[in-house]
Every structure is written in structure tokens, then in C-alpha cells.
Amino acid sequence: MTSKLEQLKSMTTVVADTGDLDAIAQWRPEDATTNPSLLLKAAASDAYRPMLDKAVAMASQQGGSDAEQLAYATDALAVLAGREILELIPGVVSTEVDARLSFDTDATLARARRLIDLYRQQGVDTSRVLIKVASTWEGIRAAEQLEKEDIHCNLTLLFSFVQAAACADAGAFLISPFVGRILDWHLAHSDRDSFPAAEDPGVQSVSRIYNYYKANGFKTVVMGASFRNLGEIEMLAGCDRLTISPALLQELKDDTAPLKRQLSANTASSSDGFGAMDERLFRWESNEDAMATEKLAEGIRRFAADQIELEGRVRQLAKAA
């Protein structure tokens, strides 16, 4: 019998949600996506030690203050890891801008351009790189400019329909709505301990966004992320892309039950929309969505904390060198 993983691959591009090189080599996904949390975890492995050493050396050659060298070293590490990942997959890799820049458009632009320059220095075809930026108003404006420079973007930490609408209006290449974290919030703010997969608030959010995009001809790719269980993945079969952890990839591989397509551009319909999107509307609609506001802030804080911890490891390595 055909596994659910193979069935899913026939209708959706499967992306590995890990920075672990061994896991990527094992699962051979089309694409891969990383973030500071995944890089922090991966950096503890022996496979990353040569990249850490090289990143520190690259930063030292650049000079500058300790803070500037740390920022450069972590960017270099992300790029070196991205290059290794691209050796293992046929598609694209996502590399994230420092989450502490999420509310600074100009700083985000500068960091994104540096990441692309670093990829070029490593001989990487930058059409295979997506720059990950938080879906704040400032991040979306940065992505809008980067897309004009032919630097494709992955808008992450996306929890609301207004974020998705603004990203599409800005011409973002791809969005990453976080299914599981939406579910987490609703479980924490209700008297329920579970939702049927079809009623999962994260699933419903991504389905709504997908149908809105397809019904209105937006080219922005929808990539569901942050899954908590197999049911969420199954209910989004047919979505453009899904980024899935190795543990859930294994569950899909081990299951041979039939998998039904749930989403299709051919049958998409939507009555949603805001009309002209501006900052006032974006901020008001965001303010009215407590879940999205809280999860976006929490996500930025978490990624920033992991970025700081990653810098701490790089600093220790530099002192020991």
C-alpha cells in the first residue's frame, strides 16, 4: 500500500521543518525551512561544528564591534547551513532574518541583503533561497521591497487573515501560517482539551487563506507550518506546501490508509477581502484578533531568545579559538 506521505507528495510539496542535516538527508524533502530555534538545536550536533568554526572565522575577518561580529557570525552560520541543506534537496531553503528586527523595515532590508550576499559568496544560486521575515507590518513592507529586487520571501509567524491579505497585496512569494500554535491558543483559552481535525482553528485559518488566495488569483504560495498532529496535516492535503517535522513525517510514512485531497485551486471560493490595505486597517484588524496578536508577539520573543542563545554559543566558541 502507498503511504500517506507518498499520497501527500502527489498533491502537496512537502517541506522538512528541521535544520538537522541527517534528518533532511533521510527524508529528502523538496524544500527545507529553518529558524533560529531549529538552528540552535542543530548547532549542538557534530555536523555543525565545522560550520560554526568557519562562521566565527568569517566574522573575525570582517572586524567591527563584538556585537557586529556576533550578528555576522550567526548570519554566516545560517547561510553555511543553508548551503549544506541545498546539497541535499532539489528545491529551496528558507533563512530567517534576526527576529529582533521585526519592527524595523530598513534593518530587515539590510540584513536580508547581507544574507543574500553571503549566499552568493558561497556560490549558491540565490533563486533557491527564501528570506524569512516575521509578518509584522514592517516585515511585510520589507518583503514588498525585496520581492521587487528579485529576492523572494517567506513571511513567517502568520496567524491571522489580515496578515495573509497584506502579504498577498505586497506580492510576497510565500507565507507560513502556523497551524499548531493557533490550536495551542484556542485550547488554552477554552474548556476543551481537543478539537476534531475538521474543526481545528489552525486548519480552518489556513483553509480560509488558501481559498481566498486561489479564488482571487493571488500568486503567493501557502505553506502550512507548526503542526501538532497528523489530523491537521490530513485536513490540509492539497495545500501548496506543508512544512512538517521529522516525527510527523515518520507517522505519515507508517500510515497506509487512503488520504483525501481537501484543498484545490479548482474548487476554491471565497467572499473574504478588505479592499485597499493600509497600515491603519492592518493594525486595527490585528488589534481585534487577540490570538494573532499574542501568538505573533510570543513567536518573535521566542525566536529572539533563541537567536541570543545561539550568539552566546558562538561567543564561547570565538573565545576558545
BELJO-V470176 format. One record per residue. N is the residue number from 1. RES is the residue in one small letter. SS is DSSP state (~ for helix, > for strand, _ for the rest). PSI is psi as a letter, one per 20 degrees, with the letter a starting at -180 (* if undefined). OMEGA is omega in whole degrees, 0 to 359 (* if undefined). Layout:
N_RES_SS_PSI_OMEGA, N_RES_SS_PSI_OMEGA
//
This chain:
1_m___q_178, 2_t___p_181, 3_s___r_176, 4_k_~_h_179, 5_l_~_g_179, 6_e_~_h_177, 7_q_~_g_180, 8_l_~_g_180, 9_k_~_h_180, 10_s___i_182, 11_m___i_184, 12_t___q_173, 13_t_>_p_182, 14_v_>_p_182, 15_v_>_q_179, 16_a_>_p_180, 17_d_>_m_182, 18_t___q_172, 19_g___j_181, 20_d___o_184, 21_l_~_h_180, 22_d_~_g_180, 23_a_~_h_179, 24_i_~_g_178, 25_a_~_h_180, 26_q_~_g_188, 27_w_~_i_177, 28_r___l_178, 29_p___r_176, 30_e___g_182, 31_d_>_r_174, 32_a_>_q_179, 33_t_>_p_179, 34_t___r_173, 35_n___r_182, 36_p_~_h_180, 37_s_~_g_179, 38_l_~_h_178, 39_l_~_h_179, 40_l_~_g_179, 41_k_~_g_182, 42_a_~_h_185, 43_a___i_178, 44_a___i_183, 45_s___q_180, 46_d_~_h_183, 47_a_~_h_183, 48_y_~_i_185, 49_r_~_g_178, 50_p_~_h_179, 51_m_~_h_177, 52_l_~_g_179, 53_d_~_g_182, 54_k_~_g_180, 55_a_~_g_178, 56_v_~_g_180, 57_a_~_g_179, 58_m_~_g_180, 59_a_~_h_179, 60_s_~_h_179, 61_q_~_h_180, 62_q_~_h_183, 63_g___a_181, 64_g___a_181, 65_s___r_178, 66_d_~_g_181, 67_a_~_g_179, 68_e_~_h_179, 69_q_~_h_178, 70_l_~_g_180, 71_a_~_g_180, 72_y_~_g_182, 73_a_~_g_180, 74_t_~_h_173, 75_d_~_g_180, 76_a_~_g_178, 77_l_~_g_179, 78_a_~_h_181, 79_v_~_g_178, 80_l_~_h_176, 81_a_~_g_179, 82_g_~_h_179, 83_r_~_g_179, 84_e_~_g_179, 85_i_~_g_180, 86_l_~_h_175, 87_e___i_186, 88_l___i_185, 89_i___q_179, 90_p___i_188, 91_g___c_187, 92_v___q_174, 93_v_>_q_177, 94_s_>_p_179, 95_t_>_p_193, 96_e_>_p_172, 97_v___q_178, 98_d___p_183, 99_a_~_h_180, 100_r_~_i_178, 101_l_~_j_189, 102_s___h_181, 103_f___k_181, 104_d___o_184, 105_t_~_g_184, 106_d_~_g_180, 107_a_~_h_176, 108_t_~_g_178, 109_l_~_g_181, 110_a_~_g_181, 111_r_~_h_179, 112_a_~_g_179, 113_r_~_h_178, 114_r_~_g_178, 115_l_~_g_179, 116_i_~_g_177, 117_d_~_g_179, 118_l_~_g_176, 119_y_~_g_179, 120_r_~_g_179, 121_q_~_h_179, 122_q___j_176, 123_g___k_182, 124_v___p_172, 125_d___o_188, 126_t_~_i_173, 127_s_~_i_179, 128_r_~_j_182, 129_v_>_p_170, 130_l_>_p_176, 131_i_>_p_181, 132_k_>_p_182, 133_v_>_q_177, 134_a_>_q_184, 135_s___l_169, 136_t___r_176, 137_w_~_g_181, 138_e_~_h_178, 139_g_~_g_179, 140_i_~_h_178, 141_r_~_h_177, 142_a_~_g_180, 143_a_~_h_179, 144_e_~_g_179, 145_q_~_g_181, 146_l_~_h_178, 147_e_~_h_177, 148_k_~_h_178, 149_e___j_181, 150_d___k_172, 151_i___o_186, 152_h___q_188, 153_c_>_q_173, 154_n_>_o_180, 155_l_>_o_188, 156_t_>_r_183, 157_l_>_l_182, 158_l_>_p_186, 159_f___i_187, 160_s___r_179, 161_f_~_h_181, 162_v_~_h_174, 163_q_~_g_181, 164_a_~_g_180, 165_a_~_g_180, 166_a_~_h_179, 167_c_~_g_179, 168_a_~_g_178, 169_d_~_h_182, 170_a___i_180, 171_g___k_179, 172_a___q_181, 173_f___g_188, 174_l_>_q_173, 175_i_>_q_178, 176_s_>_n_175, 177_p_>_p_188, 178_f_>_n_185, 179_v_~_g_187, 180_g_~_h_181, 181_r_~_h_173, 182_i_~_g_177, 183_l_~_g_180, 184_d_~_g_183, 185_w_~_g_182, 186_h_~_h_175, 187_l_~_h_180, 188_a_~_h_184, 189_h___k_176, 190_s___r_177, 191_d___j_181, 192_r___q_176, 193_d___j_177, 194_s___r_174, 195_f___q_169, 196_p___q_186, 197_a_~_h_182, 198_a_~_h_181, 199_e_~_j_180, 200_d___p_184, 201_p_~_h_177, 202_g_~_g_177, 203_v_~_g_181, 204_q_~_h_179, 205_s_~_g_181, 206_v_~_h_178, 207_s_~_g_179, 208_r_~_g_180, 209_i_~_g_180, 210_y_~_g_182, 211_n_~_h_177, 212_y_~_g_180, 213_y_~_g_185, 214_k_~_h_181, 215_a_~_h_183, 216_n___j_175, 217_g___k_176, 218_f___p_182, 219_k___i_182, 220_t___p_181, 221_v_>_p_177, 222_v_>_o_179, 223_m_>_n_177, 224_g_>_q_185, 225_a_>_r_171, 226_s___m_182, 227_f___q_180, 228_r___h_184, 229_n___r_183, 230_l_~_h_182, 231_g_~_h_179, 232_e_~_g_180, 233_i_~_g_181, 234_e_~_h_182, 235_m_~_i_178, 236_l___j_176, 237_a___p_184, 238_g___i_174, 239_c___q_184, 240_d___g_180, 241_r_>_q_173, 242_l_>_p_178, 243_t_>_p_195, 244_i_>_p_179, 245_s___q_178, 246_p_~_h_181, 247_a_~_g_180, 248_l_~_h_173, 249_l_~_h_178, 250_q_~_g_178, 251_e_~_g_178, 252_l_~_h_181, 253_k_~_h_184, 254_d_~_i_184, 255_d___p_181, 256_t___j_177, 257_a___q_179, 258_p___q_178, 259_l___p_183, 260_k___p_173, 261_r___p_180, 262_q___h_183, 263_l___p_179, 264_s___p_177, 265_a_~_h_183, 266_n_~_h_182, 267_t_~_j_183, 268_a___p_173, 269_s___q_183, 270_s___p_173, 271_s___j_182, 272_d___r_174, 273_g___q_182, 274_f___i_190, 275_g___b_181, 276_a___p_180, 277_m___p_174, 278_d___r_185, 279_e_~_h_181, 280_r_~_g_181, 281_l_~_g_180, 282_f_~_g_183, 283_r_~_h_179, 284_w_~_g_180, 285_e_~_h_177, 286_s_~_g_179, 287_n_~_h_182, 288_e___i_182, 289_d___n_185, 290_a_~_g_180, 291_m_~_g_184, 292_a_~_g_180, 293_t_~_g_182, 294_e_~_g_183, 295_k_~_h_176, 296_l_~_g_180, 297_a_~_g_180, 298_e_~_g_181, 299_g_~_g_178, 300_i_~_g_179, 301_r_~_g_182, 302_r_~_g_179, 303_f_~_h_179, 304_a_~_g_179, 305_a_~_g_179, 306_d_~_h_176, 307_q_~_g_179, 308_i_~_g_178, 309_e_~_h_177, 310_l_~_g_176, 311_e_~_h_178, 312_g_~_h_178, 313_r_~_g_179, 314_v_~_h_179, 315_r_~_g_178, 316_q_~_g_179, 317_l_~_g_181, 318_a_~_h_180, 319_k_~_h_181, 320_a_~_i_184, 321_a___*_*
//
